[in-house]
């Protein structure tokens, strides 16, 4: 039997054509759809600590086409290499130069974490998760590994002086209660769509976001992490004796890093294993010096040049042996290459990568041993955040760079591993894509030995997406001019040195001193301390005030950043000052008003062996210089408003200092005559009777106040009597004519009053008003109708935080202090206001806006007017 089949009817020509056309159309549609997906730009959020290598990374990323890599937001990690107020304004200026004011910027926040582990909105990330409570005040368990002065945050905050000499200043800047927080910016950015996160610092901000908004985890496409050390030693150059395993970014907050890596989001890590293979070489440095055709290339080179100069001083070598690496910049390059070519096994142009099973060490064995080092477990019936009793987080947590638990007797390599990115197996292991080494340059004829070096210089020098101008090219008649008064035929008053910690009240006092007749007060110098209400980089605000008032002749001395008798790595006692609102972020920006001041040609500059005359003088050097200038019989009057660290160091270093000190006026202290005389250290509830200036350095206070110096104390009790916003503002407002400086002071005091009324975090603003009294009393004395008593006192120092800084009346004490107890408030307010409103010795350049107008027109007539006014 033959089986027959029925054949299909032959296809007609038109049918074939239609089918072909349909197939082509489908293929075209799929191709267009695929092209559309490929062409969609990658949304990027960068979290940075604004160190020098971060600047290189940020500018490298911003130079790429937005059609491929679109930076939507940048948040600042504020618990490591920079201080929030300085860092955020630095970032604003970079974005302004690059024409990217569209990029959202987030920093800080004032939320907290309750004892029960409840995370409140807008936690600022100023502290590592293990130490975060309900306040932004707190210690420096991990951060103390980073020097707060030279070679550390001072150089980072100022970019060694390059920042203010180069970057233009736009309209964006920090404003109290208006600055978007890091958590808000992160949440808004991720809520808007899938986003890639690049972490260039500690992981605190992202860990908090994932804890607060777990639903946003799905919008984190990928996390690129700069940091860690897997198969190589760590780089804690200040703390290797305690912890040889960790790298700085992971050490800054180990528990946060653990949370990020164990969050389930895909992670690519660029650790020291890879970055150790891309050191800055002499050849790269020379090529970079030669290739600077854009403003961003110039800024990067100048920034790198300064940091290499610091490294050279530290190591004694040249640029060929810098010890400096392309850490974050290289990480940025690896991240962008991975995004471009595929994140799961695609070819990376700049690095070799492999998968590893790792975790982050957050505590040290033996686990479960409650020894007082671990707030997640110690003193708690139930571990915080539901952590497992006896688990990997329950061991000893490193408490500082000299933690005795971590030190090995007779050895120079400690046993602690906090922050170590460790290869493990089992349930703690997380599969992470890890860069292991930098790829060599494929161009064998090039002097650059790494492929990324070639890309870095090419991208920075591209004409596309280039910076618009720097500060000197933004204005057609930009000039740096120093204003100095003509002292010829002028009788000079008593020599005065003002020692300040740069609180807002101190700046009002400084302006007042500059307004007083030179025949009465001859301000010889200003000394600044870095262990008070502002970080030491705020010295630049002092320079700006002096410039505004035409007193660029007044030297400014840089004081210590730690209290007397304590190591340079640490934060003893000044941990009591909040980092957030009402604390450092506000003081470091003068509550957002510092950017309204004219920009001084003088600024903090890092040590420079080639130009020693340019470097920032130390407080003691300035003291010695003033002393040498004294005429026969002249003596110095010192006004201190802050911790007494500078004066104590001078007294201990110059054994003859007392012979040239006429009198010392000390603003601060609280005489405890009874239990009703409460202090003002509101962040340390256990200490009810100390005043901040004494608490911040009790040993320095004891050294000075119990000495034989002629001392007048302006204590907290009398400061409180004149700390009236209404009294000062009413006196200022009674004048119909105002000077730039009276308007500035009125604006500052009005702002402090407004903040105090709006937000409880600013409840203490009136303590800064009292600080002005010291300057006025030093000048006016009996005109204020004062009531002064003489008492013997003793100071409690270096005991416990509950008693440090307290001043006790003691009949058996050898020293006698003159103590101001009362005065005529009305006379005080009126004199202060009259002085500020007086046209004599008024501002030469009243504001940054006025300065910009000057730089925009020829200056011949302006300079003639200035010369006339300075006489």
C-alpha positions in Angstrom: 0.0 0.0 0.0 1.3 3.3 -1.0 0.8 6.1 1.5 0.0 9.4 -0.1 0.6 12.8 1.4 -0.9 16.1 0.4 1.7 18.6 -0.6 1.3 22.3 0.4 0.3 24.7 -2.2 3.3 26.5 -3.8 3.9 30.0 -2.2 3.2 32.8 -4.5 5.7 35.6 -5.2 3.7 38.1 -3.3 3.4 35.8 -0.3 7.1 35.2 -0.2 7.7 39.0 -0.4 5.4 39.7 2.4 6.9 37.0 4.6 10.4 38.3 3.9 9.4 41.9 4.6 7.8 40.7 7.9 11.0 38.9 8.9 13.1 41.9 8.1 10.7 44.1 10.1 10.9 41.8 13.1 14.7 41.7 12.9 14.8 45.5 12.6 12.5 45.9 15.6 14.6 43.6 17.7 17.8 45.3 16.7 16.3 48.8 17.4 15.0 47.5 20.8 18.4 46.0 21.6 20.2 49.2 20.5 17.8 51.2 22.6 18.6 49.2 25.7 22.3 49.4 25.0 22.1 53.1 24.4 20.3 53.8 27.7 22.8 55.6 30.0 23.7 53.9 33.2 22.4 55.9 36.2 25.3 56.3 38.7 25.4 57.3 42.4 28.8 58.0 43.9 29.5 57.9 47.6 32.8 59.6 48.4 34.9 60.7 51.3 36.4 63.5 49.2 40.1 62.5 49.7 42.5 63.4 46.9 42.2 60.1 45.1 38.4 60.6 45.2 38.7 63.9 43.4 40.6 62.2 40.6 37.9 59.5 40.4 35.0 61.9 40.4 36.4 64.1 37.7 37.3 61.0 35.6 33.7 59.8 35.9 32.2 63.2 35.2 34.2 63.5 32.0 32.5 60.6 30.3 29.5 61.1 28.1 26.2 61.3 29.9 24.7 59.3 27.2 26.7 56.4 28.5 27.3 57.1 32.2 24.9 59.6 33.9 25.9 60.7 37.4 22.7 61.5 39.1 23.9 62.0 42.7 26.9 62.2 44.9 26.8 61.6 48.6 29.5 62.3 51.1 30.9 59.8 53.6 31.5 61.9 56.6 33.2 59.6 59.1 36.6 59.1 57.5 39.0 61.3 55.5 37.1 64.6 55.4 34.9 66.8 57.5 31.3 67.2 56.3 31.1 71.0 56.0 34.4 71.4 54.1 33.8 68.4 52.0 30.3 69.4 50.8 31.3 72.9 49.7 34.4 71.4 48.0 32.1 69.1 46.0 29.8 71.9 45.1 32.7 73.9 43.7 33.9 71.0 41.6 30.5 70.5 40.1 30.1 74.2 39.5 33.4 74.2 37.6 32.2 71.2 35.5 28.8 72.7 34.8 27.1 70.0 36.7 24.9 71.8 39.2 22.2 69.3 38.2 23.9 66.6 40.3 22.2 66.1 43.6 24.5 66.3 46.6 23.8 64.7 50.0 25.7 64.9 53.3 25.0 64.2 56.9 21.7 64.1 58.7 20.6 64.2 62.3 18.7 61.0 62.7 19.9 58.3 65.1 19.7 54.7 66.1 17.9 53.9 69.3 19.3 51.5 71.9 16.8 48.9 70.7 18.2 49.1 67.2 15.5 51.2 65.6 17.0 53.3 62.7 15.5 56.7 62.6 15.2 58.6 59.3 18.2 60.6 58.0 21.0 59.1 60.1 24.0 61.2 59.3 26.6 58.6 59.0 29.1 60.7 61.0 29.8 57.7 63.2 30.3 54.0 62.4 27.2 51.9 63.0 28.6 50.2 66.1 28.9 53.6 67.8 25.8 55.4 66.4 23.3 56.4 69.0 20.7 59.2 69.0 23.2 62.0 68.7 25.8 63.0 66.1 28.3 63.5 69.0 30.6 60.6 69.7 34.0 59.1 69.7 36.5 58.1 67.0 37.0 54.4 67.4 38.1 53.9 63.8 38.5 57.4 62.6 41.4 58.1 64.9 43.6 56.2 62.5 43.4 59.2 60.3 45.4 62.3 61.5 43.1 65.3 62.1 45.8 67.8 61.3 48.6 67.9 58.7 48.9 64.8 56.6 45.3 64.0 57.4 41.9 65.7 57.4 43.4 69.2 57.4 45.1 68.6 54.1 42.1 66.8 52.7 39.6 69.5 53.8 41.7 72.2 52.2 43.2 70.1 49.4 46.5 71.5 50.7 45.4 75.0 49.7 44.7 74.1 46.0 41.0 74.1 46.5 40.7 77.8 47.2 43.4 78.9 44.9 41.8 77.1 41.9 38.1 76.3 42.1 35.4 78.8 41.3 32.5 79.3 43.7 28.9 78.9 42.5 25.6 79.6 44.2 25.2 76.2 45.8 26.6 75.7 49.3 25.8 74.2 52.6 22.9 75.9 54.4 21.6 74.8 57.9 18.4 72.8 57.8 18.4 73.1 53.9 21.2 70.8 52.9 19.8 67.5 51.5 21.0 64.6 53.6 22.9 61.6 52.3 20.0 59.3 53.1 17.4 61.5 51.4 19.5 61.9 48.2 20.3 58.1 48.1 16.7 57.2 48.6 15.4 59.7 46.0 18.0 58.5 43.4 17.3 54.8 43.8 13.5 55.4 43.9 13.8 57.1 40.5 15.2 53.9 38.8 17.8 51.2 38.7 21.2 52.8 39.7 24.8 51.7 40.0 26.5 52.7 43.2 30.2 53.4 43.4 31.6 53.4 46.9 34.9 55.4 47.3 35.0 55.5 51.1 33.5 53.8 54.2 30.2 52.0 53.6 28.1 53.7 56.3 25.7 55.6 54.0 24.8 52.7 51.8 24.5 50.3 54.7 22.1 52.6 56.4 20.0 53.0 53.2 19.7 49.2 52.8 18.7 48.9 56.5 16.1 51.7 56.3 14.7 51.0 52.8 15.1 47.3 52.0 12.6 47.6 49.2 15.1 49.8 47.3 17.6 47.0 47.1 16.0 45.8 43.9 17.0 49.2 42.3 20.7 48.8 43.2 22.0 47.3 39.9 25.5 46.8 41.0 27.9 48.1 43.7 31.5 48.9 42.9 33.7 49.1 46.0 37.1 50.7 46.2 38.9 49.2 49.1 39.6 46.0 51.0 42.7 43.8 51.1 42.2 40.1 50.5 45.6 38.4 49.8 47.8 41.4 50.7 48.5 43.3 53.9 46.3 46.3 54.8 47.4 49.9 54.6 46.6 51.4 58.1 49.9 53.2 58.3 49.0 54.7 61.6 47.6 51.6 63.2 49.4 48.6 61.7 50.8 47.8 65.1 47.3 46.9 66.2 45.7 45.9 62.9 47.9 44.8 59.9 45.1 43.3 57.9 42.6 46.1 57.2 42.3 48.7 54.5 41.2 52.2 55.4 37.8 52.2 53.6 36.7 49.0 55.2 38.3 49.8 58.6 36.2 53.1 58.7 33.1 51.1 59.4 33.5 47.3 59.3 30.0 46.4 60.2 28.6 48.6 57.5 30.9 47.0 54.9 29.7 43.6 56.2 26.1 44.7 55.6 26.7 45.9 52.1 28.6 42.7 51.0 26.1 40.5 52.6 23.1 42.4 51.3 22.5 40.2 48.2 23.3 43.0 45.7 26.0 42.1 43.2 29.4 43.5 44.2 32.6 44.1 42.4 35.6 45.0 44.7 38.8 46.8 43.7 41.0 46.1 46.7 44.7 46.8 47.5 45.5 43.5 45.7 44.8 45.4 42.5 45.6 49.0 43.4 49.1 48.0 44.8 49.9 47.2 41.1 49.2 50.7 39.9 51.5 53.0 41.9 52.0 56.6 40.7 55.3 56.4 38.8 57.8 59.0 37.9 56.9 58.4 34.2 53.2 58.9 34.8 53.8 62.0 36.9 56.0 63.5 34.1 53.4 62.7 31.5 50.6 64.2 33.6 52.7 67.4 34.2 53.0 67.7 30.4 49.3 67.0 29.6 46.9 69.5 31.3 44.7 71.0 28.6 41.5 71.2 30.7 40.8 72.8 34.0 39.9 69.4 35.5 43.3 68.0 34.4 45.0 71.0 36.0 43.1 70.6 39.2 43.8 66.9 39.4 47.5 67.4 38.7 47.9 70.2 41.3 46.1 68.1 43.9 48.2 65.0 43.1 51.4 67.1 43.1 50.6 68.3 46.7 49.9 64.9 48.0 53.1 63.5 46.4 55.1 66.3 48.0 53.6 65.2 51.4 54.5 61.6 50.6 58.1 62.6 49.6 58.5 64.4 52.9 57.2 61.4 54.8 59.4 58.8 52.9 62.3 60.9 51.9 62.0 59.7 48.3 61.0 61.2 45.0 58.1 60.7 42.8 59.5 57.4 41.6 58.9 56.0 45.1 55.8 57.8 46.3 54.0 55.1 48.2 50.9 56.7 46.5 48.5 54.7 44.4 45.6 55.4 42.0 43.2 53.8 44.5 39.8 55.4 43.8 40.6 56.6 40.3 41.6 53.1 39.2 38.4 51.7 40.9 36.3 54.2 38.9 38.0 53.1 35.7 37.4 49.4 36.4 33.8 50.2 37.3 33.1 52.1 34.0 34.9 49.5 31.9 32.8 46.7 33.5 29.6 48.6 32.9 30.6 49.1 29.3 31.7 45.6 28.5 29.7 43.4 30.9 29.7 42.9 34.6 29.6 39.1 34.7 32.7 37.9 33.1 33.1 40.5 30.4 36.5 41.7 29.4 37.7 44.6 31.5 40.1 47.0 29.9 42.0 47.9 33.0 42.0 45.0 35.5 42.1 41.3 35.8 39.2 40.0 37.9 38.2 36.7 39.5 35.4 35.5 41.8 36.3 35.0 45.5 34.4 33.9 48.5 34.9 36.6 51.2 33.5 38.2 54.2 34.3 41.3 56.3 35.7 40.7 59.8 33.8 42.9 62.3 35.1 41.5 65.6 37.9 39.3 66.9 37.8 35.9 68.5 37.0 34.6 71.0 33.4 35.3 70.1 30.9 35.9 72.9 33.5 37.4 75.3 31.9 40.6 76.6 34.8 42.7 77.5 33.3 46.2 77.1 34.5 46.8 73.6 31.4 45.8 71.7 28.2 48.0 72.1 26.2 45.5 70.1 26.4 43.0 72.9 27.9 44.5 76.1 25.5 45.4 78.8 22.5 44.1 76.7 20.2 41.3 77.4 19.4 41.0 73.7 22.1 41.8 71.1 21.4 44.9 68.9 19.9 44.4 65.4 19.1 40.8 66.4 22.7 39.7 66.0 23.5 36.2 67.1 24.9 35.6 70.5 28.4 34.0 70.1 28.3 34.8 66.4 30.9 36.5 64.2 30.0 40.0 65.4 30.1 39.2 69.1 33.9 39.3 69.7 36.3 42.0 70.7 35.9 45.1 68.6 39.0 47.3 68.1 38.6 50.4 70.3 41.5 52.5 68.8 44.9 52.5 67.2 46.5 51.5 70.6 44.0 49.0 71.7 45.9 46.8 74.2 43.9 43.7 73.1 45.2 44.1 69.6 48.9 44.8 70.4 51.3 41.9 70.5 54.0 42.3 73.1 57.4 42.5 71.5 55.9 42.6 68.0 55.1 45.4 65.5 52.1 43.6 63.9 48.9 43.4 65.8 46.4 40.6 66.0 43.1 42.5 65.3 41.4 42.1 62.0 38.5 44.6 62.1 37.7 45.5 58.5 39.7 42.6 57.0 38.2 41.3 53.7 38.9 37.7 54.4 38.6 34.6 52.1 36.3 32.1 53.8 34.1 29.2 53.1 30.7 28.2 54.5 27.7 30.3 55.3 29.7 33.5 55.9 31.1 33.4 52.4 29.9 35.9 49.8 30.8 35.5 46.1 32.4 38.8 45.1 34.0 39.7 41.8 37.4 41.0 42.8 40.1 42.9 40.8 43.5 41.3 41.3 45.9 43.4 39.3 46.1 46.3 36.9 46.6 45.4 33.3 49.8 46.6 31.5 49.6 49.1 28.8 49.0 47.5 25.4 51.1 50.2 23.8 54.7 48.9 24.3 56.1 52.2 23.1 54.4 54.3 25.7 56.2 55.5 28.9 53.0 54.7 30.8 53.1 51.2 32.1 49.4 50.7 32.8 46.5 50.7 30.5 44.5 52.8 32.9 47.1 55.5 33.0 46.6 56.0 29.3 42.8 56.2 29.6 43.0 58.5 32.7 45.1 61.2 30.9 43.1 60.9 27.6 39.7 61.3 29.3 40.8 64.2 31.6 42.1 66.1 28.6 39.1 65.6 26.3 37.5 68.8 25.2 34.1 67.3 25.7 32.4 67.7 29.1 35.2 70.0 30.1 35.3 72.5 33.0 34.2 76.0 32.1 36.7 78.1 34.1 38.7 78.2 37.3 38.6 81.1 39.8 41.2 83.2 38.0 39.7 82.8 34.5 36.1 83.2 35.5 36.6 87.0 35.9 38.4 89.2 33.4 40.2 91.3 36.0 40.9 88.7 38.7 43.8 89.6 41.0 45.0 88.5 44.4 45.6 91.6 46.5 46.7 91.8 50.1 45.2 94.7 52.0 47.4 96.1 54.8 46.8 99.3 56.8 49.3 102.2 56.7 50.6 102.4 60.3 52.8 105.5 59.6 52.1 108.3 62.1 49.7 106.0 64.0 50.1 105.5 67.7 49.8 101.8 68.4 47.8 100.4 71.4 48.5 97.5 73.6 49.7 94.4 71.8 47.0 91.7 71.7 46.9 88.1 70.6 43.5 86.5 70.1 43.4 82.7 70.6 40.1 81.3 69.2 38.5 77.9 68.4 36.5 79.5 65.5 33.0 79.2 67.0 30.5 81.8 65.6 30.9 83.9 68.7 34.7 84.0 68.1 34.2 85.5 64.7 32.0 88.3 66.1 34.7 88.9 68.7 37.4 89.0 66.0 35.5 91.5 63.9 34.9 93.7 67.0 38.7 93.7 67.8 39.4 94.7 64.3 37.0 97.6 64.6 38.5 99.0 67.8 40.9 102.0 67.3 44.4 100.9 66.7 45.5 103.4 69.3 43.7 101.2 71.8 44.1 97.7 70.5 47.0 96.5 68.3 46.0 93.1 67.2 49.3 91.3 66.6 48.2 87.8 65.8 45.4 85.3 65.8 46.0 81.7 67.0 43.5 79.0 66.2 42.9 75.7 68.0 41.7 72.5 66.2 40.2 70.8 69.3 37.3 73.1 69.8 34.0 74.0 68.0 35.4 73.9 64.5 37.8 71.7 62.6 41.2 73.2 62.0 40.7 73.7 58.2 38.3 76.5 59.2 41.4 78.6 59.6 40.6 79.8 56.0 37.5 81.6 57.4 39.8 83.6 59.7 41.9 84.6 56.7 38.7 85.7 54.9 37.5 87.9 57.8 40.9 89.5 58.1 40.9 90.1 54.3 37.4 91.7 54.5 38.6 94.1 57.2 41.8 95.0 55.3 44.1 93.3 57.9 46.1 90.9 55.7 49.1 91.9 57.9 47.8 89.9 60.9 49.5 86.5 61.0 47.4 83.4 61.9 49.0 80.6 63.8 47.9 76.9 63.5 47.4 75.2 66.8 47.1 71.6 67.9 44.2 69.4 67.0 44.3 67.3 70.2 44.3 68.2 73.8 47.4 68.7 76.0 49.3 65.5 76.8 47.3 63.4 74.4 48.5 61.7 71.2 47.9 63.3 67.8 45.6 60.4 66.9 42.5 60.7 69.0 39.6 62.8 70.0 39.7 63.0 73.8 37.0 65.3 75.1 36.2 67.1 71.9 34.1 64.0 71.0 31.5 66.0 73.0 30.9 68.4 70.1 28.2 67.2 67.6 29.2 66.5 64.0 25.8 67.4 62.6 23.4 70.3 63.1 24.6 72.8 65.7 28.1 71.3 65.6 31.0 70.9 63.3 29.1 71.0 60.0 27.8 74.4 60.9 30.9 75.8 62.5 33.1 74.7 59.6 30.8 76.7 57.2 30.1 79.5 59.7 26.5 78.4 59.5 26.5 78.7 55.7 27.7 82.3 55.7 31.5 81.7 55.2 31.0 81.7 51.4 29.5 85.2 51.6 32.9 86.5 52.8 35.4 87.8 50.2 38.0 85.2 49.4 41.5 86.0 50.8 44.7 85.4 48.9 46.0 83.9 52.1 44.9 80.4 52.9 46.1 77.3 54.6 49.0 75.8 52.6 50.6 72.5 53.2 54.3 72.3 54.0 56.4 73.1 51.0 60.2 72.5 51.2 60.7 74.5 48.0 58.7 77.5 49.3 58.9 77.5 53.1 57.7 81.1 53.2 54.3 80.0 51.8 53.5 77.3 54.3 51.1 77.8 57.2 53.0 78.9 60.4 52.4 77.1 63.7 50.9 78.9 66.7 54.2 78.7 68.6 56.1 80.2 65.7 53.7 83.1 65.5 54.0 83.7 69.3 57.8 83.8 68.9 57.5 86.3 66.0 55.2 88.6 68.0 57.5 88.4 71.0 60.5 89.5 68.9 58.6 92.5 67.6 57.9 93.9 71.1 59.4 97.3 71.9 61.2 98.1 75.2 58.9 97.6 78.1 56.0 96.2 75.9 54.1 93.2 77.0 51.4 91.1 75.4 47.8 90.8 76.4 46.2 87.5 75.4 42.4 86.9 74.9 41.5 83.2 74.7 38.1 81.9 73.6 38.2 78.2 73.3 40.3 75.4 74.9 43.5 76.7 76.5 45.7 74.3 74.5 47.6 76.9 72.5 48.4 79.0 75.5 49.4 76.0 77.6 51.8 74.7 74.9 53.3 78.2 74.7 53.7 78.4 78.4 55.4 75.0 78.6 57.6 75.5 75.5 58.7 79.1 76.3 59.8 79.2 79.9 60.1 82.9 79.8 56.6 83.5 78.3 55.2 84.8 81.6 57.8 87.7 81.6 56.2 89.2 78.5 52.5 88.4 79.3 50.8 91.5 80.7 47.4 89.8 81.3 45.4 86.9 80.1 41.6 87.1 79.6 40.0 83.7 79.6 36.5 83.3 78.2 35.1 80.1 79.7 34.8 78.1 82.9 32.1 77.6 85.4 32.8 78.4 89.0 31.0 75.8 91.0 30.1 77.7 94.1 27.0 75.6 94.6 25.0 72.7 93.1 22.9 75.3 91.3 25.8 76.5 89.1 25.3 74.2 86.1 27.7 73.9 83.2 26.9 73.7 79.5 28.4 70.4 78.2 25.0 69.2 77.1 26.2 66.2 75.2 27.8 64.7 78.4 24.9 64.5 80.8 27.1 62.9 83.5 29.1 66.1 83.7 26.7 68.7 85.2 29.2 71.5 86.1 31.9 71.8 83.5 31.9 74.5 80.7 32.9 73.5 77.2 36.2 75.4 76.9 37.5 73.8 80.1 36.1 70.4 79.3 37.7 70.3 75.8 41.2 70.4 77.4 41.1 70.1 81.2 44.9 69.7 81.6 45.5 72.8 79.6 43.0 74.7 81.7 44.7 73.4 84.9 48.1 74.4 83.5 47.0 78.0 82.8 44.5 78.8 85.5 46.6 77.4 88.3 49.7 79.3 87.1 51.1 82.6 88.4 49.8 84.5 85.3 47.7 87.6 85.7 44.3 86.1 84.7 40.8 87.5 84.4 38.1 84.9 83.9 34.9 85.6 82.0 32.9 82.6 83.2 29.7 81.0 82.1 27.5 82.8 84.7 28.3 86.3 83.4 28.2 85.2 79.8 24.7 83.9 80.3 23.6 87.4 81.6 24.5 89.0 78.3 23.6 86.1 75.9 20.4 87.8 74.6 19.6 87.7 70.9 17.0 90.4 71.5 19.4 92.7 73.3 22.2 92.5 70.7 19.9 92.7 67.7 17.9 95.6 69.1 21.2 97.5 69.6 22.3 96.8 66.1 19.0 97.7 64.6 18.8 101.1 66.3 21.5 102.4 63.8 20.3 103.8 60.5 23.7 103.5 59.0 25.3 100.1 58.7 28.7 98.9 57.7 29.4 95.6 55.8 30.7 94.1 59.1 27.6 95.2 61.1 25.3 93.7 58.5 27.3 90.5 58.5 27.2 90.2 62.3 23.5 91.0 62.3 22.9 88.3 59.7 24.9 85.7 61.7 23.2 86.4 65.0 19.7 86.6 63.4 20.4 83.2 61.8 21.5 81.7 65.1 18.3 83.0 66.7 16.1 81.6 63.9 17.8 78.2 64.1 17.3 78.1 67.9 13.6 78.8 67.5 13.1 76.3 64.7 15.0 73.2 65.7 15.9 71.7 69.1 19.3 70.6 67.8 20.2 74.3 67.9 19.0 74.9 71.5 22.5 75.9 72.5 23.1 78.8 70.1 23.1 81.4 72.8 26.3 80.0 74.3 28.1 81.6 71.4 26.7 85.1 72.2 28.4 85.0 75.6 31.8 84.5 74.0 31.8 88.0 72.5 31.9 89.5 76.0 35.6 88.7 76.6 36.7 90.9 73.7 34.5 93.8 74.7 35.5 93.6 78.4 39.2 93.4 77.5 38.8 96.7 75.6 36.2 98.6 77.7 36.9 97.4 81.2 35.5 99.8 83.8 33.2 101.4 81.2 31.0 98.4 81.4 30.4 99.0 85.1 31.8 95.5 86.0 31.6 93.6 89.3 34.8 91.6 89.8 35.8 89.2 92.5 39.1 87.6 93.3 39.1 83.9 94.1 41.4 80.9 94.5 40.3 78.0 92.4 41.4 74.5 91.3 40.6 72.7 88.0 39.7 69.0 87.8 41.7 67.4 85.0 42.2 64.0 83.4 39.9 62.1 85.8 36.6 61.0 84.3 34.3 62.6 81.8 31.8 63.2 84.6 34.2 65.7 86.4 36.8 66.8 83.8 37.0 70.6 83.4 35.1 71.5 86.5 36.4 74.6 88.4 36.2 74.5 92.2 36.6 77.4 94.6 39.4 76.3 96.9 40.8 78.5 99.7 44.1 76.6 99.8 44.9 77.1 96.1 48.0 79.2 95.5 46.6 81.1 92.5 44.3 84.1 92.5 41.9 84.7 89.6 40.0 87.9 88.9 36.5 86.7 88.0 33.9 88.9 86.2 30.5 88.4 87.8 28.4 91.2 86.5 28.2 94.3 84.3 25.7 96.8 82.8 24.1 94.9 79.9 22.7 97.9 78.2 26.1 99.6 78.1 27.6 96.4 76.7 25.0 96.0 73.9 25.2 99.6 72.8 29.0 99.7 72.8 29.2 96.5 70.7 26.7 97.8 68.2 28.2 101.3 68.0 31.6 99.8 67.3 30.4 97.6 64.5 28.4 100.4 62.9 31.2 102.9 63.0 32.5 103.7 59.5 36.1 103.9 60.8 38.3 100.9 60.2 35.4 99.4 58.2 35.5 96.5 55.6 37.7 97.1 52.5 35.7 94.4 50.6 32.4 93.7 52.1 31.4 90.4 50.6 32.2 87.8 47.9 29.5 89.4 45.7 31.3 92.8 46.0 34.6 91.0 45.3 33.2 89.4 42.1 32.1 92.8 40.9 35.6 94.2 41.5 37.1 91.3 39.5 34.7 92.0 36.7 35.9 95.6 36.0 39.3 97.4 35.7 40.8 98.0 39.1 42.8 101.2 38.8 40.3 103.5 40.4 39.3 100.9 43.0 42.9 100.5 44.1 43.3 104.3 44.4 40.2 104.4 46.7 41.6 101.5 48.8 44.9 103.2 49.2 43.1 106.3 50.5 40.9 104.3 52.9 43.8 102.4 54.4 45.6 105.5 55.5 
